[in-house]
Amino acid sequence: MSIIITGASGHLGRSTAEMVLDRVPASEVVLTTRHPEELSDFAGRGAEVRRADFDRPDTLAGAFAGGERLLLISTDAVGSRVPQHRAAIEAARDAGVGHVAYTSYLNPVAENPAVVTPDHRETEEALRESGLAWIALRNAFYAEYQVPAGAQAVATGRLVHNNGDGRIAYVSREDCAAAAAAVLTGEADSDEGKAYDITGPEPLGQDDVAALLGEVSGRTVEAVAVDDEAFVEGLTAAGLPEPAARAIATYGRAIREGYLGEASGAVESLTGRPPRSLREVFEAHRGELLP
Ligand SMILES: NC(=O)c1ccc[n+]([C@@H]2O[C@H](COP(=O)([O-])OP(=O)(O)OC[C@H]3O[C@@H](n4cnc5c(N)ncnc54)[C@H](OP(=O)(O)O)[C@@H]3O)[C@@H](O)[C@H]2O)c1
């Protein structure tokens, strides 16, 4: 068996590679990346490291050769990554890869206003049309990404948001990696053509997040709901370019409009252990939360 992980030098790629290497012999693991030199530690442990860049489809046939199960990690080129993902899917099909797991995002329906939705929807469509056996791991927003915003809230006492009364079950990146590793190694009983919502244990509103920040930091933190325009103004006043601020505001809108509000049991059913809570992630990053 040969397991291939794309984008293996990223945060999720590295964590998944660690977990896969804990379970299968390194000789069965292939890690692809644009930066092979960054994976010399894994190469030293016996994994094969191959150069692959989705922007250079000529690199992909060799990179994916012999792969039986492949984790396609979505790239960070939001808005322009569908051709990258299509190139990877075509190369996987041409290389005879038996199974592809793709790191998607919750509820990628046309109406979901989050800026990342169209990329994931179109990539899932490309997988559906490819003839490959595949599954989508639809990751919720990472709990770790709430730490910088949380630190700002602890420093000011105000967690400013445009999420309204919406909720989301933030998921730790370690649990996303654990779910992917379980699918890749065949430990998980996963169904082809199915999408799994990879979420934390419970949907939380921003009042809950503010309360957690207060408890973990020992400071007073209040959630302050604003509308999209005021939220964008706050971000641009803090120095963010307006297009980036508007893109970020789409996440709060998607939460507010209820597109991301469900928690699922998929992490536990795939990995055999319950997902970490946002409190656990905040506690693990307590030092970063305190000014
Ligand atoms: N759920 C969430 O809250 C959330 C938040 C942020 C991002 N994401 C998505 O989840 C993915 C993994 O998260 P992460 O934390 O590991 O992100 P990250 O550390 O920023 O990693 C970026 C990833 O994109 C890959 N990549 C970029 N350009 C590529 C190209 N031309 N060809 C092949 N791969 C390319 C990188 O691979 P190499 O550098 O190894 O080539 C790397 O795996 C992100 O890329 C993004 O799509 C999800």
The ligand as a Gaussian input file, in Angstrom:
#p B3LYP/6-31G(d) Opt

LIG

0 1
 N      -10.593000      25.041000       8.216000
 C       -9.968000      26.204000       8.365000
 O      -10.229000      27.018000       9.273000
 C       -8.865000      26.550000       7.417000
 C       -8.079000      27.681000       7.655000
 C       -7.054000      27.968000       6.776000
 C       -6.828000      27.171000       5.684000
 N       -7.611000      26.081000       5.454000
 C       -7.418000      25.193000       4.276000
 O       -6.790000      23.993000       4.738000
 C       -5.534000      23.809000       4.057000
 C       -4.541000      23.184000       5.014000
 O       -4.429000      23.996000       6.147000
 P       -3.003000      24.330000       6.760000
 O       -3.270000      24.912000       8.080000
 O       -2.109000      23.168000       6.629000
 O       -2.508000      25.474000       5.753000
 P       -0.994000      25.974000       5.491000
 O       -0.092000      25.539000       6.582000
 O       -1.087000      27.415000       5.141000
 O       -0.569000      25.158000       4.192000
 C       -0.881000      25.585000       2.884000
 C       -0.981000      24.338000       2.041000
 O       -1.227000      24.642000       0.675000
 C       -0.358000      23.813000      -0.117000
 N       -0.131000      24.446000      -1.417000
 C       -0.080000      25.775000      -1.674000
 N        0.172000      25.959000      -2.997000
 C        0.286000      24.729000      -3.558000
 C        0.548000      24.278000      -4.872000
 N        0.777000      25.144000      -5.876000
 N        0.600000      22.950000      -5.098000
 C        0.399000      22.062000      -4.082000
 N        0.120000      22.430000      -2.813000
 C        0.086000      23.759000      -2.550000
 C        0.908000      23.747000       0.709000
 O        1.757000      22.676000       0.295000
 P        3.361000      22.746000       0.210000
 O        3.789000      24.081000       0.755000
 O        3.860000      21.591000       1.041000
 O        3.676000      22.565000      -1.242000
 C        0.287000      23.517000       2.084000
 O       -0.143000      22.192000       2.276000
 C       -5.150000      25.208000       3.568000
 O       -4.270000      25.147000       2.456000
 C       -6.509000      25.780000       3.207000
 O       -6.964000      25.303000       1.951000
 C       -8.604000      25.749000       6.317000

